[in-house]
Every structure is written in C-alpha cells, then in structure tokens.
Amino acid sequence: MKVRLFLFGAGGVLAAAVVGAACGGGADSATTTPAPTVRGSTTAAPASPTEAAPTAGATTAATTGPTAPPVGTPIVLPNPKVTASGLKYVDIAVGKGASPRPDQTVIVRYTGRLAANAQVFDTSGTRQVTFPMNGVIPGFAEALSTMNAGGRRTAYIPAALAYGAAGYGPVPANADLVFDIELIGIK
C-alpha cells in the first residue's frame, strides 16, 4: 500500500512524497497520511491508484457529518463558524479530550471532498490514521487545532489554506476543500 506524506516547503507550498508502508497491524501501520472523513459515502476513496473509487452516496464508519450532496453538487456548510483565516467549520460532536498542539501527532479518520462538486479525493475510510500536526495542509491543521479529542467536525478549507494555485494530484489549482474529521486521539 502506498502512503502519501505531506510536507511544507518555503512560502507555505506543499511538497508531497510517496513512500511504501506496510499495512495491517504491524509497527508500520501506525503511521499513515492525513485524510479526513467522507460525508455520506458508503465506500472509501481510493487509498492508492490501484484501489476502486468510492460509490456516490455511500457511507463509511468514518462518516461524521450530514449526508454529502451528490457528486456534481457544490458543498455548502449550514451556519458555519468562520475563523480569521477564512476556515469554516461545523462541529458535529464536541469532544471532551485535549486539543492538539502543532508539535503533536494526531490519530484521525477523515474524508476529503472538492467543495465545488463533492467529489471525494482522499479518505481514511474506516482506518485510523496517524500523522504529525505540522505535516498537513494549513487549513487541516487549523481545523484540528481547535478540536478536542473525541470530536467530529466538517471543515470547509479555502484554497489558500489547502493546495493553492499549485493544486496536488486529484485536487485542481485553487480548489476549496471540505473535510469530515474525527479526532480520535493525540500522541
């Protein structure tokens, strides 16, 4: 299985490297990549190019938010809180644990969709994934930093806090993203 590792470069530009990792309960399976939970999807998005794509309208155990609109329909959050940076979010469940710091590692389930058309571009599915807070796009880190462990949130991340003008893989340039996130724990 391939694992995407996201790193920040100069000026907030993301660089990504693909590394091989064992999956399935070994010591290597504790570290995977950032990815939030799918809204209303029954199958997980491909974890690698060789896996099948999710079925529209499906649901996973990692689903945290309301049912996502059909693919092709823009995602709009109802009555979101808006941060100074422009990040928007709606808490589905507020956790009772601590909030992660930038120097910590988090354990999450997530699904990421393109805001313009609700297309899933990445998901952890039912797997718990672990990654450093400083190893993800700025909007994802900001969304996590104000969550408490045990919480679930849908976050609308503007392109400037995501992949910006460069885009990345299935994420086009200047794309706003929506992530359903479940913060399971903090290391």
C-alpha positions as CSV (number, residue, x, y, z in Angstrom):
1,M,0.0,0.0,0.0
2,K,1.3,3.5,-0.8
3,V,1.1,6.2,1.8
4,R,1.2,10.0,1.0
5,L,3.4,12.1,3.2
6,F,2.7,15.8,3.1
7,L,5.4,18.3,3.9
8,F,5.6,22.1,3.8
9,G,8.1,23.9,1.7
10,A,9.1,27.5,1.7
11,G,6.3,30.0,1.5
12,G,3.7,27.5,2.5
13,V,3.9,25.5,-0.7
14,L,3.3,21.8,-0.2
15,A,5.6,19.1,-1.5
16,A,4.5,15.5,-1.4
17,A,6.5,12.3,-1.4
18,V,5.0,8.8,-1.8
19,V,6.6,6.2,0.4
20,G,5.9,2.5,0.7
21,A,4.4,1.3,4.0
22,A,3.2,-2.0,5.4
23,C,-0.4,-2.0,6.4
24,G,-2.4,-4.4,8.5
25,G,-1.4,-4.3,12.2
26,G,2.4,-4.2,12.0
27,A,4.5,-1.4,13.6
28,D,4.5,0.5,10.3
29,S,0.6,0.6,10.2
30,A,0.5,3.2,13.0
31,T,1.7,5.9,10.6
32,T,-0.2,6.8,7.5
33,T,-1.3,10.1,5.9
34,P,-3.6,13.0,6.5
35,A,-7.1,12.5,5.3
36,P,-10.5,13.4,6.7
37,T,-13.8,11.5,6.8
38,V,-16.2,11.2,3.9
39,R,-19.6,12.8,4.1
40,G,-22.3,10.4,3.2
41,S,-20.1,7.9,1.3
42,T,-20.5,4.1,1.7
43,T,-17.2,3.2,0.3
44,A,-13.8,4.7,1.0
45,A,-12.0,6.8,-1.6
46,P,-9.0,5.1,-3.2
47,A,-6.1,4.8,-0.8
48,S,-3.9,4.1,-3.8
49,P,-4.3,4.4,-7.6
50,T,-5.0,0.6,-7.8
51,E,-8.0,0.6,-5.4
52,A,-11.5,1.2,-6.6
53,A,-13.1,4.6,-6.3
54,P,-15.9,5.2,-3.9
55,T,-19.6,4.8,-4.8
56,A,-21.5,8.1,-4.9
57,G,-23.9,8.4,-2.0
58,A,-22.2,5.7,0.0
59,T,-21.5,5.8,3.8
60,T,-18.4,4.7,5.9
61,A,-18.0,4.2,9.6
62,A,-15.8,7.3,9.4
63,T,-18.7,9.5,8.2
64,T,-19.0,12.4,10.6
65,G,-21.2,14.9,9.0
66,P,-24.6,15.1,7.4
67,T,-25.1,13.3,4.1
68,A,-23.0,14.9,1.4
69,P,-24.7,16.3,-1.8
70,P,-24.5,14.1,-4.8
71,V,-21.3,14.3,-6.8
72,G,-21.5,17.3,-9.1
73,T,-23.3,19.5,-6.4
74,P,-21.3,22.2,-4.6
75,I,-20.9,21.7,-0.8
76,V,-22.3,24.5,1.4
77,L,-22.0,24.3,5.2
78,P,-25.1,25.4,7.1
79,N,-24.3,28.2,9.7
80,P,-20.6,27.6,10.0
81,K,-18.2,29.2,12.4
82,V,-15.6,31.2,10.5
83,T,-12.0,31.8,11.7
84,A,-9.9,34.9,10.9
85,S,-8.1,32.9,8.2
86,G,-11.3,32.1,6.4
87,L,-11.6,28.5,7.6
88,K,-15.3,27.5,8.1
89,Y,-16.4,24.6,10.3
90,V,-19.4,23.0,11.8
91,D,-19.0,20.8,14.9
92,I,-20.9,17.5,14.7
93,A,-19.8,16.4,18.1
94,V,-17.6,18.2,20.6
95,G,-15.0,16.0,22.2
96,K,-14.1,16.0,25.8
97,G,-10.3,15.4,25.4
98,A,-7.4,17.8,24.9
99,S,-6.8,19.9,21.7
100,P,-3.7,19.1,19.7
101,R,-0.6,21.4,19.6
102,P,1.4,22.0,16.4
103,D,4.2,19.8,17.8
104,Q,2.0,16.7,18.4
105,T,0.8,13.8,16.4
106,V,-2.9,13.1,15.9
107,I,-5.0,10.0,15.3
108,V,-7.9,10.6,13.0
109,R,-10.5,9.3,10.5
110,Y,-11.3,11.7,7.6
111,T,-12.7,12.2,4.2
112,G,-11.8,15.0,1.8
113,R,-14.0,16.3,-0.9
114,L,-13.7,19.0,-3.5
115,A,-16.1,21.8,-2.4
116,A,-17.1,22.6,-6.0
117,N,-18.6,19.2,-6.8
118,A,-18.5,16.9,-3.7
119,Q,-16.0,14.5,-5.4
120,V,-14.1,12.5,-2.8
121,F,-10.3,13.0,-3.4
122,D,-9.0,11.2,-0.3
123,T,-10.3,9.3,2.7
124,S,-9.0,7.1,5.5
125,G,-12.3,5.1,5.3
126,T,-12.7,3.1,8.5
127,R,-8.9,3.1,9.2
128,Q,-7.5,5.3,11.9
129,V,-4.5,7.2,10.6
130,T,-1.7,8.9,12.5
131,F,0.3,11.9,11.3
132,P,2.1,15.0,12.7
133,M,0.1,18.2,13.0
134,N,2.9,20.1,11.2
135,G,2.8,17.6,8.3
136,V,-0.6,18.6,6.8
137,I,-2.0,21.5,4.8
138,P,-2.5,24.6,7.0
139,G,-6.3,24.5,6.9
140,F,-6.4,20.9,8.1
141,A,-4.0,21.7,10.9
142,E,-6.1,24.7,11.9
143,A,-9.3,22.7,11.9
144,L,-7.7,20.1,14.2
145,S,-6.1,22.6,16.5
146,T,-9.5,23.9,17.8
147,M,-11.0,20.4,18.1
148,N,-11.0,18.2,21.3
149,A,-10.1,14.5,21.1
150,G,-13.3,12.6,20.6
151,G,-14.8,15.3,18.5
152,R,-16.2,15.3,14.9
153,R,-16.2,18.3,12.6
154,T,-16.9,19.2,9.0
155,A,-14.3,21.9,7.8
156,Y,-14.5,24.0,4.7
157,I,-10.9,24.9,3.8
158,P,-10.3,27.7,1.3
159,A,-7.8,27.0,-1.4
160,A,-5.3,29.5,0.2
161,L,-5.2,27.2,3.2
162,A,-5.1,24.0,1.1
163,Y,-3.0,23.4,-2.1
164,G,-3.4,26.9,-3.5
165,A,-2.6,27.7,-7.1
166,A,-0.4,24.6,-7.4
167,G,-3.1,22.0,-6.8
168,Y,-2.0,18.5,-6.0
169,G,-2.8,15.2,-7.7
170,P,-6.7,15.0,-7.9
171,V,-7.1,18.4,-6.3
172,P,-7.1,21.1,-9.0
173,A,-5.5,24.5,-8.7
174,N,-7.4,27.0,-6.4
175,A,-9.8,24.3,-5.2
176,D,-11.6,24.8,-1.9
177,L,-11.9,21.5,0.1
178,V,-14.3,20.1,2.6
179,F,-13.1,17.5,5.2
180,D,-15.2,15.5,7.6
181,I,-12.8,14.8,10.5
182,E,-13.0,12.6,13.6
183,L,-10.2,13.4,16.1
184,I,-9.7,10.1,17.8
185,G,-6.6,10.9,19.9
186,I,-3.4,12.8,20.4
187,K,0.1,11.5,20.9
